[in-house]
Amino acid sequence: MYRCRVCRVTLAGAGSMPVSSPGPVALPTHSVLEARFRAALGLALLIALAWALSTDRRRISWRLVAWGVGLQIAFALLVLRTPVGVAAFDAINHVVHAVLGYGEQGSRFVFGNLVENQVAVGTVGEGGTFDASVDRVASTGAFFAFRILPNIIFIASLMTVLYHIGIMQRIVRAAAWVMQRTMGTSGAETLCTASTNYVGMMESPLVVKPYIEKMTESELMAVMTAGLATISGTVLAAYAAMMMPYAPDAAGHLVAA
């Protein structure tokens, strides 16, 4: 028996289907401390690497670095340690599942049983009835094409509609307002960074297209870093759909990350 620490999933053996296990399992103290030390070491190494590659180390704003790290830690504590945070992201998880469910029903309407990774096989009996085999299934090999890609198209279309009616603009501006007030970043880079969570790395610079040619090297670096460090709503939906059979609450974790 194997158990994933993150997804709370128990695997019976190699090649077997995962079975959800009720409730978390307490990890040894040394394992928890080891994981936290590894995370802290990785964070320190990333900051040290950024400092080493800087072209002007004297102008590094350590206040900005401290605010960024502090906000991440505060957000993690809110999500993982408070009832309000846990309930909020559990609700988000349900919303993402519901949206993916709508996309799945649309895919099923077009492609039928091909949206499933495994379909039943059997024989056609008298009167045209289908007798499914109890111990055999067929793998379609096209799960990504008929299940994941339609969800990506559906989420991209939904985001476009939300932008058209003005809802996403308000969400992006609210996120940008928080970052600008707490971290002191410029308006253009803040707005672009906030939009990467919803429209992706390729589309987010178009939000501030008139300002790109006037951006400093620091602002351009922040925009590119944010694009590589985040995923768009469509990619999040794809990951959540692929992980749903193994970790039903994966969407909430991805949103928090």
C-alpha positions as CSV (number, residue, x, y, z in Angstrom):
1,M,0.0,0.0,0.0
2,Y,1.3,3.5,-0.9
3,R,0.0,6.8,0.2
4,C,0.5,10.3,-1.3
5,R,1.1,12.9,1.3
6,V,-0.4,15.7,-0.8
7,C,-3.4,14.1,-2.5
8,R,-4.4,11.9,0.4
9,V,-4.8,9.0,-2.0
10,T,-4.0,5.3,-1.3
11,L,-2.7,3.1,-4.0
12,A,-3.1,-0.7,-3.6
13,G,-0.2,-1.6,-5.8
14,A,1.5,-1.1,-9.2
15,G,-1.0,-0.6,-11.9
16,S,-4.0,-0.6,-9.6
17,M,-6.7,2.1,-9.5
18,P,-6.4,4.6,-6.6
19,V,-8.9,4.4,-3.8
20,S,-9.7,7.4,-1.7
21,S,-8.9,7.0,1.9
22,P,-11.1,8.7,4.5
23,G,-9.4,11.4,6.5
24,P,-5.7,12.5,6.7
25,V,-3.0,10.3,8.0
26,A,-0.6,11.7,10.6
27,L,3.0,11.9,9.3
28,P,6.0,11.4,11.5
29,T,7.4,14.5,13.1
30,H,10.7,14.2,11.3
31,S,9.0,14.0,7.9
32,V,7.1,17.2,8.5
33,L,10.2,19.0,9.7
34,E,12.2,17.7,6.8
35,A,9.5,18.9,4.3
36,R,9.4,22.3,5.9
37,F,13.2,22.6,5.9
38,R,13.3,21.6,2.2
39,A,10.7,24.3,1.4
40,A,12.6,27.0,3.3
41,L,15.9,26.0,1.7
42,G,14.3,26.1,-1.8
43,L,12.9,29.6,-1.1
44,A,16.3,30.8,0.2
45,L,18.1,29.4,-2.8
46,L,15.7,31.1,-5.3
47,I,16.2,34.4,-3.6
48,A,20.0,33.9,-3.6
49,L,20.0,32.9,-7.2
50,A,18.0,36.0,-8.2
51,W,20.4,38.2,-6.2
52,A,23.4,36.5,-7.8
53,L,22.0,37.1,-11.4
54,S,21.0,40.7,-10.7
55,T,22.8,43.4,-12.8
56,D,22.5,46.0,-10.0
57,R,22.4,44.3,-6.6
58,R,22.5,47.6,-4.7
59,R,19.1,48.6,-6.1
60,I,17.4,45.4,-4.9
61,S,14.4,46.4,-2.8
62,W,14.5,44.0,0.1
63,R,11.3,45.5,1.4
64,L,9.6,44.3,-1.8
65,V,11.1,40.8,-1.4
66,A,10.0,40.7,2.2
67,W,6.5,41.8,1.3
68,G,6.3,39.1,-1.4
69,V,7.5,36.3,0.8
70,G,5.3,37.5,3.7
71,L,2.2,37.6,1.5
72,Q,2.8,34.0,0.3
73,I,3.2,32.8,3.9
74,A,0.1,34.7,5.1
75,F,-1.9,33.3,2.2
76,A,-0.7,29.8,2.9
77,L,-1.7,30.1,6.6
78,L,-5.1,31.5,5.6
79,V,-5.8,28.6,3.2
80,L,-4.4,25.8,5.3
81,R,-4.8,26.9,8.9
82,T,-8.0,28.9,9.2
83,P,-11.6,27.6,8.9
84,V,-12.5,30.5,6.7
85,G,-9.7,29.9,4.3
86,V,-10.4,26.1,4.1
87,A,-14.1,26.8,3.6
88,A,-13.4,29.4,0.9
89,F,-11.2,27.2,-1.2
90,D,-13.5,24.2,-0.7
91,A,-16.2,26.4,-2.2
92,I,-13.9,27.3,-5.1
93,N,-13.1,23.6,-5.6
94,H,-16.9,22.9,-5.9
95,V,-17.3,25.8,-8.4
96,V,-14.5,24.5,-10.5
97,H,-15.9,21.0,-10.4
98,A,-19.3,22.3,-11.5
99,V,-17.8,24.3,-14.4
100,L,-15.8,21.3,-15.5
101,G,-19.0,19.2,-15.2
102,Y,-20.8,21.5,-17.7
103,G,-17.8,21.1,-20.1
104,E,-17.9,17.3,-19.7
105,Q,-21.6,17.2,-20.5
106,G,-21.0,19.2,-23.6
107,S,-18.2,16.9,-24.7
108,R,-20.4,13.8,-23.9
109,F,-23.1,15.3,-26.1
110,V,-20.7,15.5,-29.0
111,F,-18.4,12.5,-28.5
112,G,-20.5,10.1,-26.5
113,N,-18.6,7.5,-24.4
114,L,-15.3,8.6,-26.0
115,V,-14.9,11.1,-23.2
116,E,-14.2,8.2,-20.9
117,N,-10.7,6.8,-20.8
118,Q,-12.2,3.3,-20.6
119,V,-15.4,2.1,-22.2
120,A,-17.3,-1.0,-21.8
121,V,-17.0,-3.8,-24.3
122,G,-19.4,-6.7,-24.9
123,T,-21.7,-8.3,-27.4
124,V,-24.9,-7.4,-29.1
125,G,-27.7,-9.8,-28.1
126,E,-31.0,-10.5,-29.6
127,G,-33.1,-7.4,-30.3
128,G,-30.1,-5.2,-30.5
129,T,-29.4,-5.1,-26.8
130,F,-25.8,-4.6,-25.6
131,D,-24.5,-7.0,-23.1
132,A,-21.4,-5.5,-21.4
133,S,-18.6,-7.7,-20.3
134,V,-18.2,-7.6,-16.5
135,D,-14.4,-8.0,-16.4
136,R,-13.2,-6.3,-19.6
137,V,-13.0,-2.7,-20.8
138,A,-11.4,-1.0,-23.8
139,S,-9.0,1.9,-23.5
140,T,-9.8,4.6,-26.0
141,G,-6.4,6.3,-25.8
142,A,-8.0,9.6,-26.6
143,F,-9.0,10.9,-23.1
144,F,-7.0,14.1,-23.6
145,A,-8.5,14.8,-27.0
146,F,-12.1,14.2,-26.1
147,R,-12.2,15.2,-22.5
148,I,-9.4,17.7,-21.7
149,L,-9.2,19.7,-24.9
150,P,-13.0,20.5,-25.0
151,N,-12.7,21.7,-21.4
152,I,-9.9,24.0,-22.3
153,I,-12.0,25.4,-25.2
154,F,-15.0,25.8,-22.9
155,I,-13.0,27.6,-20.1
156,A,-11.3,29.9,-22.7
157,S,-14.7,30.8,-24.1
158,L,-16.1,31.4,-20.6
159,M,-13.2,33.7,-19.8
160,T,-13.8,35.6,-23.0
161,V,-17.4,36.1,-22.2
162,L,-16.6,37.2,-18.6
163,Y,-14.1,39.8,-20.0
164,H,-16.7,40.9,-22.6
165,I,-19.3,41.7,-19.9
166,G,-16.7,43.3,-17.6
167,I,-16.6,40.9,-14.7
168,M,-13.0,39.7,-15.1
169,Q,-11.7,43.3,-15.4
170,R,-13.0,44.0,-11.9
171,I,-11.4,40.9,-10.5
172,V,-8.1,41.7,-12.1
173,R,-8.2,45.3,-10.9
174,A,-9.0,44.2,-7.4
175,A,-6.0,41.8,-7.3
176,A,-3.8,44.5,-8.9
177,W,-4.9,47.1,-6.3
178,V,-3.9,44.8,-3.4
179,M,-0.4,44.1,-4.9
180,Q,0.2,47.7,-5.8
181,R,-0.7,48.9,-2.3
182,T,1.2,46.2,-0.4
183,M,4.3,45.8,-2.6
184,G,4.6,49.2,-4.2
185,T,4.8,47.9,-7.7
186,S,4.0,49.9,-10.8
187,G,0.5,49.9,-12.2
188,A,1.4,48.3,-15.6
189,E,3.4,45.4,-14.2
190,T,0.9,44.8,-11.4
191,L,-2.1,44.7,-13.8
192,C,-0.2,42.4,-16.2
193,T,0.8,40.1,-13.3
194,A,-2.7,39.9,-11.9
195,S,-4.2,39.0,-15.3
196,T,-1.8,36.1,-15.9
197,N,-3.9,34.0,-13.5
198,Y,-6.9,34.2,-15.8
199,V,-5.8,34.7,-19.4
200,G,-2.3,33.1,-19.5
201,M,1.2,34.2,-20.3
202,M,0.7,35.0,-24.0
203,E,-2.4,37.1,-23.6
204,S,-1.6,39.0,-20.3
205,P,0.9,41.4,-21.9
206,L,-1.8,42.5,-24.3
207,V,-3.7,43.9,-21.3
208,V,-0.9,46.6,-20.9
209,K,0.2,46.6,-24.5
210,P,0.5,50.5,-24.7
211,Y,2.9,50.5,-21.8
212,I,5.3,47.7,-22.7
213,E,7.7,49.8,-24.8
214,K,8.2,52.2,-21.8
215,M,8.7,49.4,-19.2
216,T,12.0,49.2,-17.4
217,E,14.1,46.0,-17.4
218,S,12.9,45.3,-13.9
219,E,9.2,45.6,-14.9
220,L,9.7,43.4,-18.0
221,M,11.5,40.8,-15.8
222,A,8.5,40.8,-13.3
223,V,6.1,40.3,-16.2
224,M,8.0,37.4,-17.6
225,T,8.5,35.8,-14.2
226,A,4.9,36.1,-13.3
227,G,4.0,34.4,-16.7
228,L,6.3,31.5,-16.0
229,A,5.3,31.1,-12.4
230,T,1.5,31.0,-12.9
231,I,-1.0,29.0,-15.0
232,S,-4.1,30.4,-16.7
233,G,-7.6,29.3,-15.9
234,T,-7.7,27.0,-18.9
235,V,-4.6,25.1,-17.9
236,L,-5.9,24.9,-14.3
237,A,-9.1,23.4,-15.6
238,A,-7.1,20.9,-17.6
239,Y,-5.0,19.8,-14.6
240,A,-8.1,19.7,-12.4
241,A,-9.9,17.4,-14.9
242,M,-6.9,15.1,-15.2
243,M,-6.4,14.8,-11.4
244,M,-10.1,14.6,-10.5
245,P,-10.3,10.8,-10.5
246,Y,-7.3,10.6,-8.1
247,A,-7.7,13.8,-6.0
248,P,-11.3,15.2,-6.0
249,D,-10.2,18.4,-4.2
250,A,-7.3,19.1,-6.6
251,A,-8.9,22.2,-8.0
252,G,-8.9,24.0,-4.7
253,H,-5.2,23.2,-4.2
254,L,-4.3,24.4,-7.6
255,V,-6.2,27.7,-7.1
256,A,-4.4,28.2,-3.8
257,A,-1.0,27.5,-5.4
